[in-house]
Amino acid sequence: MPIERGKFRGAKEVRPLTPEEQGVVDKFHELYYRMWREGRFTLDVSWLGYFAVKNPMDLWIYQEIIVETEPDVIIETGTLLGGSALYMATVCDAIGRGEVVTIDTVGSDVTGSVRPTHPLVTYVKGSSTDLAIFESVRNMCEGKRTMVILDSDHDKSNVLAELEKYAPLVSVGCYIIVEDSNVNGHPVYREHGEGPFEAATEFLTGSYDYIVDESRERFMFTCNPNGYLKRVANIDSGLFDAETAMLVAEDALKRGDLNRAVKALENGVRLNPDVTELKTTLDLLIEKTTPGPQEE
Ligand SMILES: C[S@@+](CC[C@H](N)C(=O)[O-])C[C@H]1O[C@@H](n2cnc3c(N)ncnc32)[C@H](O)[C@@H]1O
């Protein structure tokens, strides 16, 4: 029997941490991660007896996101042993909505472990960026409210390729979660090289459909910093109201991406010519950032 969902929601606005506070969180994060690599199993969790590699704080946020945004289908790239897919399917089952499609290059025959069987989990074997695999997954979510979690190969090039393919499938109001953006010194595993964090940053540079939802990082310690990307618009379909244009511009400014902020406002003006506030904000931004004669 599905459980009727309650109305409580976590805070939507979170105060940014001071540098001192962020320093404390980063130190804890580094310790937690180092302990995982040294065999203390801090990131190895079990759900109903099945293994997953997750920070429990992030799993809690996944549950909140699923309950609040009600996806019909959750696509996960990177199954491993299936514990994270089972976790999400259990939440879907409890609320009577949603199913999980999880993709991995490797099947359970190779992982040497029996993956969980659940009526709401579909396993797909192949690479997430393979065109045939992508097309079959796209068909599975055709016309459905869709959420995506990227947890396969964490190299920047792969994550960027996944973002380019899968981000357009996500429904407005839903999320694409870029996992393990903490590597490459954000703040852990500096030796990793460019990874999910850099892929998400580059993806956002050219996107007016997504913002980073920092409220999903409210527990402070997350393995997905800047990785909770919320789809707020579908600009290609003309779904970009004035409020959203302001929101995207604000997000861009927070990330120091002035060009994206200007373009978001320009698109806002183009699609909402009657809203004078947008034009005023755009003019102000351009004026503020154009060097005066003494600065030239
Ligand atoms: C970090 S693990 C996934 C962990 C799992 N989501 C969990 O939380 O327990 C990464 C997985 O991605 C798979 N993988 C690597 N490259 C892939 C690709 N291009 N497409 C699909 N899966 C891939 C690996 O085989 C591995 O099982």
PDBQT file of the ligand as one rigid body, heavy atoms in Angstrom, charges set to zero:
ROOT
HETATM    1  C1  LIG A 301      30.592   4.391  -8.879  1.00  0.00    +0.000 C 
HETATM    2  S1  LIG A 301      30.024   2.895  -9.590  1.00  0.00    +0.000 S 
HETATM    3  C2  LIG A 301      28.269   3.040  -9.436  1.00  0.00    +0.000 C 
HETATM    4  C3  LIG A 301      27.825   2.963  -8.015  1.00  0.00    +0.000 C 
HETATM    5  C4  LIG A 301      26.370   2.732  -7.788  1.00  0.00    +0.000 C 
HETATM    6  N1  LIG A 301      25.545   3.736  -8.432  1.00  0.00    +0.000 N 
HETATM    7  C5  LIG A 301      26.148   2.784  -6.295  1.00  0.00    +0.000 C 
HETATM    8  O1  LIG A 301      25.815   3.837  -5.765  1.00  0.00    +0.000 OA
HETATM    9  O2  LIG A 301      26.354   1.762  -5.645  1.00  0.00    +0.000 OA
HETATM   10  C6  LIG A 301      30.345   3.153 -11.263  1.00  0.00    +0.000 C 
HETATM   11  C7  LIG A 301      29.824   2.089 -12.208  1.00  0.00    +0.000 C 
HETATM   12  O3  LIG A 301      29.791   2.689 -13.512  1.00  0.00    +0.000 OA
HETATM   13  C8  LIG A 301      30.046   1.686 -14.472  1.00  0.00    +0.000 C 
HETATM   14  N2  LIG A 301      30.445   2.383 -15.717  1.00  0.00    +0.000 N 
HETATM   15  C9  LIG A 301      31.656   2.903 -16.057  1.00  0.00    +0.000 A 
HETATM   16  N3  LIG A 301      31.593   3.486 -17.271  1.00  0.00    +0.000 NA
HETATM   17  C10 LIG A 301      30.304   3.342 -17.697  1.00  0.00    +0.000 A 
HETATM   18  C11 LIG A 301      29.607   3.743 -18.851  1.00  0.00    +0.000 A 
HETATM   19  N4  LIG A 301      30.205   4.406 -19.850  1.00  0.00    +0.000 N 
HETATM   20  N5  LIG A 301      28.283   3.443 -18.953  1.00  0.00    +0.000 NA
HETATM   21  C12 LIG A 301      27.654   2.772 -17.949  1.00  0.00    +0.000 A 
HETATM   22  N6  LIG A 301      28.277   2.365 -16.836  1.00  0.00    +0.000 NA
HETATM   23  C13 LIG A 301      29.575   2.638 -16.706  1.00  0.00    +0.000 A 
HETATM   24  C14 LIG A 301      31.089   0.809 -13.823  1.00  0.00    +0.000 C 
HETATM   25  O4  LIG A 301      31.054  -0.491 -14.384  1.00  0.00    +0.000 OA
HETATM   26  C15 LIG A 301      30.662   0.826 -12.348  1.00  0.00    +0.000 C 
HETATM   27  O5  LIG A 301      29.871  -0.293 -12.028  1.00  0.00    +0.000 OA
ENDROOT
TORSDOF 0
